[in-house]
Amino acid sequence: MRVVQNSNNIIRVLKSIWLKPGISRIEVSKQLGLDKSTVTIVVNRLMELGFIEEIQSSLTPYTGGRRPIGLSLKEQVGVILGIEIQTNSYHGVILDLNGSIISNFTGEILGVRDVVSTFLDIYREAYRKVEALGLPLLGVGVAFSGLIDPHRGFIIESNPLGVHTGLDFYREIKPFIPVPVFIENDANCGCWAELNINNRDRSRNFLFVLGEFRKARIFEDDSRVLALGMGVVLGERVLYGKDFAAGEYKSPGWKAPNKTQFSISDEQLASLDDDRQIVESVRTELTRDIAYLANILNLSRVTFGGDIVNYFDLLEDSLKQEIRTNTSYEKYSDVEITMSGNREYTVSYGAACMLIENLFLTYENSFENPWKQKVGIDLFNSFSETIQQS
């Protein structure tokens, strides 16, 4: 059953309200170039379906008389689950549709399991937490390390997770989960998190640098390594590259047979916590590589996320200096350096945010839509049906 016919207007109006809570009907009309009667019809339908509600607007100055009425997404309409699966642990968050965290959780991955079984075990545990909230689960976003095709729901290859011949993740988990599931690369999820957190300033191009201390391989008894990945956002879009390999990092100074991504040996990197000289070596190598990319793409911001934020004070000044050194036009090298505020939950938060972003996708026709999973109006209808059945 289709709750709403195939119209982009309902998605456009919903996105305007999501981006600017408290926006009025008149402001939506002006912003989208829609006549007031169309906006009224769409808003009434969204309210009828339980997605939005009226609030006193804090965006329009009050000058006496009738107070302006704003629109906002309902907080208690349903929840999104975000999960990050690492080689030896997992992190998860439960969000409302506004992108606010309701709860979070973490745990260890024990024993040797395949990726699908590991995910399903984590999902079942997380679903019990969702049930305790008494709110319907609308969808799940999952973050993995490696080459991930989010359009097809396919893990192309992942060295950390031991996937080398491809895995049709959507097909494998579809019989067990009744709601839409989306997968994404972990560093790209950091990008989605930052877009959501800074949704009032989404036009800035930026780099997200994810650094996590974990086992190098899920099926091996490795010592802890620093795993680095990057995500790039240009024009509000995450850059994937032709093979979904954009952002995969290995230092130009890397030497075989290192399992790490740097020029120093695995044994040296294992001493990162205790050896100041190793810290300095990694800092110099990493910030120099990031600076080249920041200058080539003329980025506005570089954001660090994951465990590496514990070294932010060391990285910030070094990166600013490298950016100034590696540009021909120093006065244009003003790049903001920040760290993610969600710490260890940045990636799982971004996985959930990615699903919310997919709700707002619009395509003129089906031929333009690369997604195997429901997005846009189809995802909206899936949400609506779940809400009505709850």
N, C-alpha and C positions, 0 to 999 in steps of 0.2 A: 504494500500500500504506500502510495506517495502522499506525504503530508502536505507538501507544497509542490506545485508544478515547476517545471524547469525555467526559473526566472533568476537572473543574476541580481535583480534589484534587492531581493530580501537579503542576499549575502552582502551586498554593498552597504546597505543600511546597518546591518548587524555589525559589520566591521567598523563603521564610523562610530557607533556607540561604544564598541570595545576599545577603540583607540582613544576615545575622549569621553569618559564617563561623565554624565551630567549634561551632555550636549542636548540642545532643544530640537524639536521637530523642524523649526524654521532654519536652524543652522545646518541640519542634515540636508534639507532641501537645497540650500545654497551651495553647500560643499559638493554635493553629488550632481547638481544640475537637474534635479528631479522636481516636478511640480508638487505643490503642497498636498494635493489630493492623493497622489501616488504614495508619498511618504506616510500620510495618515493611514492608508489602507495597509501598507506593509507593517507599520508600527503596531496597529491593532492586531494584526495576525501574529506578530512576534509575542505580544502580550498574551494573546489567547493561548498560544502554545507554551507559555510559561518561561520564555527565554529572557524577557526584559521586564522592567518595572519602572514606574515613574518615581522620581525623587525631586526634591527641591534643588534647583540648579545653582551651583556655586560658580559657574562659568560666566553667567550673564549678570552684570551689576544690577542690584535691586534699587530702583528709584521711586519706590512707593507704588500703591495700587496692588494689583494681583502679582503675587510672586511668580517668577518664571519657573516652568516645569521642565525638568531635565529627564533624560533617559539613561538607564544603566542596566547592565546584565545582572540577572538574579544570581546571588551567591550560592543558593542552596538548590539549584536546578539539577545538578549532577556533577560527577567528578571525572577527572582524567588521571590515569596512572602513568607515571614515568619511571622507568627502570634502567639503570646502567649495570651491565654485566662485565666485570673485570676478570682477570685470570684467577684470582683467589678470593674475591669478595664481590658484593653487590651493594648498590645504594638505590633507594626508591623514594619517590614523593607522591603525594596525592594532592592534586590541584583542583580548585574550582575553575569555571570558565573565564574568570577574570585574571587567572594566572597567579592567584594567591595560594600559598602552601597551607594546606589544612593539617597535614602530618607528614612525617618522614620516617624512614626505617633503613637499617643496614644489617648485613650479616656476612658470614664466611661461606665460601663454596668449598664443601668438604667432599673428598673422593673424586675419582675420575669419571665424569659423565659427559655425554655428548651435549652440544650446545642446546638443542631443542629440549632435551630432558631437563637440563639445568634451568632453562627459562621457565618451563612449565612448573617446576617445583617452586621457584621464586614467585611466579604468578599466583599459584594457589595460596601461598602464605599471604601475599599482598591482598588478594581478594577477600580474605577473612577480615582484614583491617578495613577494607571498603564497606563490607557488610555491616560492621560495627557502627559505621557512621550513619547508616540508614538512608544513604543516597545512592541513586543508580550509577553504575559504572558506564561511561559513555564511550571510552576508547582507551587504548594503551599505546604508549610510545616506548621504544626500546633502543638503547644505545650499545653499540659494539665497537671494538677496535677493528680496523682493517678496511678493506675496500667494500663499501656497502652501496648497493643500488636501491635507494628508497622507493623509486617508482615501481619496481617489480617486486620489492620485498625480498631481495636476493643478496645473500652474502657471497660476493664474488671470490674473495680470498681474505683470510685472516691468519697471519702467522701466530699472534698471541692465542687465538682460540683453536688453532689446529685445523682450520678449514682451508684446504688447498685445491679442491676440485669443484667448488661451488656448492651452495646450499639454498634451495628454494624454501626460505623460512616461512613465508606466508602459507604455502601449500602444506607444510608439515604441521603448523600449529592451528590451522583453520578449523579442523574437526573438534578442537578442544575449547575454543574461545569464541563466544557468540558476538562479541563487539569488534569494531575495526581495530586492527593492530598495524602500526607503522614502525619501521626500523630505520636507523640512521647511524652514520659514523659518529663516534664519541666527541671528537673535536668539533664537528659540525653542529652537534647538539649544544656545545658551548656557544656557538654563534646564535642559535635560536633562542637560547636563554638571554643573551645580551640584547637581542632585538626586542624581546618582550619586556625586559627591565627598562630599556630606554625607548619605549614605543612612542614617546613624544618627540624623539630626535632620531628617526630611523633612516635618514638620508645619508648619514655619514658612513663612508667606507672604512672597514676596520679588519684587523687580524685578531683571531682568538688563538692563544697558545695554551694548550693543555699539557700539563706535566704531572704524571702520577707515578708514585713508587709502588711497584707490584712485581709479581713474578713475570718473567719474560714470556713463558709459555704455560698454558693452562694444564697440559698433560705432563709437564716435567717438573722435577723438584729443584727448580732454580732458586738462586738467591735473589734478593730484591734488586730491581733495576729502576732507573728513571726512564719512563716511556714518554716520548714527546710526540705530539700531533698538533696540526694547525688547521684552522678553518678560516676561510676568507669570505667576507661579505662585500659585494659590490652592487650598488644600487638596490639595496634591500633584498638582494638575492644571494643565497649561499652558492659559492662557486664549486662546481663538481668536477669539471674537466671531462674529457671525452671518455675516460675509463673509470670515472668516479675516484680518481687517485689524487685529485688536487688536495694539497695540505699534508700529504705523507712526507715525513721529514727524515732525512739522513744527512748528517753533516758532510760537506765536501771533503773534510779531513778524515772521514771514517776509513778504518782499515780492517780487512778480513783477518781473523775469523770472528771479530767482535759480534756479540749478540746485541750490544748496545748500539746507539745511533751516533756516537761521538768518536773522536779520534783517540781518546784514551781507552785503555783496556778495560775489560769487564771487571777485573780484580781491582783496578784503580777506582772505577766508578762505585764499586761496592763500599768504598771507604769515604763516600761523599759526606756522610754525617760527621765524620771524625777528623777529616784532613782538610785544612783550610786551603792548601795548595790545589787540591783537586776541585774544590768549590770555585776557586778563582779561574781554573782552566776551563771548567764547564761554562761558567758565566761569560767569559770572554768569547768562547766559541759560539755559544748560543746567541748572545746579543749581536754579534757581528753578522750572523746569518739572518737574523730577524731584521736588522737594519737595512741590509740589501733589499729585502722584500718590501719593507715599508717605504723606502725611497723609490723603488722602481714603480710601485703601484700608487705612490703619492697618497698614502693612507692618512686618515684623520686620527686613528686611535689604534693602540695595541693593548689587548686585555689578556692578563694571565689568569688561568683557572686551574683547579685541582690542587694537589699537594705542593706544587711549585710556588704557590703564593706565600708559603712560609719563608721563601727567599726573596720576596718582593723588594725589600729595601735594598738588597744588593743588586738586583736586576734593573731597577728603575733608573738610577743615575748612569749606570753603565750603558744601558740601551740608548738613553738620550744622547750620550756622548758619541756612541757609534753612529747614530743617525746623523748627527751634525758632521762627523768626520767623513762619512761615505756619501755625501751629496755635493753636487757642484754649485748648489744655490742654497747656502745655509739659512737665509732668511725665510725660506719656504720649508724648513725642516721641523716645524712645530707640530710634533705628534704627541697626542695625549697618551700617557702610560697609566693604565688602571689595573685593578685586580677584581675578580668576580667576588661578589658578596656572599654567594651561597656555598663557598668552600667545597667540601666533599660532595655536596648535593648539586653542584652546578650542572653536571652532565645529565643526571636523571631529571632535573628540573627542565633542562633544555629539550629532552626527549618528549616530555609532556607538552611543552610550548610548541614544538614542531607540529604536533597533532592539532593544536588549536589553530595554528597558522594555516594548516591544510583545510580547515573549515572555511577559510576566506578566499580560497582559490576560485577563479572564474575563467571559463573558456568559452569562446564564441561558438565552437562546435566540438564534437567528440573526437575529431581527427587531431586536434591540437593537444588533447589530454594524454600525457604519457603514463598516468597512474593506473596501476592494476587494482589498487584499493579505492574505495569510495572517497572522493574529495568534493569540496564545494557544496553545491546544493544537494548532492547525493549523500554526503556525510551529514549535512544538516538534517535531512530526512531520517537518517539512521539514528541520530541523536533524539529527534522528536519522537520516533516510535518507541525508543527505549524509555524516554521520560513518561510517555503516556501509559506504558505497560507497567510502570513501577508503582 
